[in-house]
Amino acid sequence: MDATAQTQEVIRQNWLRVQEQVAEACEASGRNRSEVTIVGVSKYVPPEFAYQLTQAGCDQLGENRPQSLWDKYQFCEERHTAVEWHMIGHLQRNKIRRTLPMLRCIHSLDSLRLAQALSEAAVAQGSVLTAFLEVNVSEDQSKTGLPRSQLVELLEHADSLPGLQLSGLMAMSTHGASATQTRREFAAVRELRDTLNATAPSTISLTELSMGMSGDFADAIAEGATLVRIGSSLWEGIDYHHA
Ligand SMILES: *Cc1c(COP(=O)(O)O)cnc(C)c1O
């Protein structure tokens, strides 16, 4: 096998393994596998590896930087490969107009200002963007995301955001926390989602929970995750730092 074929095979095996692990986590928590979407996070690797992951069968990819998303979007477009792109990191307002048409959804809505700018751009482009509110549930002050009070405020403005379909929450657990603590944080996100859903305007239905990464997706699935964002597990055995 040449190097490319070898890489392709490693990526394929990683994708199969992650799918199996997600299926096991669903089964262990009595959930249907179809309730959980795997977003393959391609931020670590160059476009050709992201493309190979799509060829293995992963058609939902996540990026945390607009420029990298543009590059990979174009790479896959040129190869006529259908990918649904998820923005999972901070989106600067001056990059909205270019990024928006490429997106299936944004997980990292982290301010009212961004929400307003995104909504305006979506209306101007004649589209509606699915968006999840990024919540800061960890005690880690350096973590991104909105505190509870601002989540409530943003939802109160929902009527003035016609270009956005606010449909869930996104969260990250505290880095290095114990399994017990991680599980507790994910449970808190689910409870917060339920509380907000009960009080939000009737046009809003917060059905999605984007939580869980390579190290903690089983706990996230046990606590109700509907999307897991998995990166490093998919690139094990790939020499991507030198790519
Ligand atoms: C990098 C990243 C991930 C993937 O994390 P892994 O631990 O590599 O699976 C998930 N979500 C966000 C927001 C990220 O930035």
The ligand as a Gaussian input file, in Angstrom:
#p B3LYP/6-31G(d) Opt

LIG

0 1
 C      -11.399000      20.597000      19.074000
 C      -12.812000      20.623000      19.488000
 C      -13.534000      19.421000      19.639000
 C      -12.921000      18.033000      19.437000
 O      -12.158000      17.695000      20.555000
 P      -11.385000      16.277000      20.634000
 O      -11.042000      16.173000      22.076000
 O      -10.200000      16.385000      19.758000
 O      -12.337000      15.229000      20.216000
 C      -14.859000      19.527000      20.016000
 N      -15.455000      20.725000      20.231000
 C      -14.796000      21.875000      20.083000
 C      -15.517000      23.155000      20.323000
 C      -13.454000      21.870000      19.714000
 O      -12.808000      23.036000      19.581000

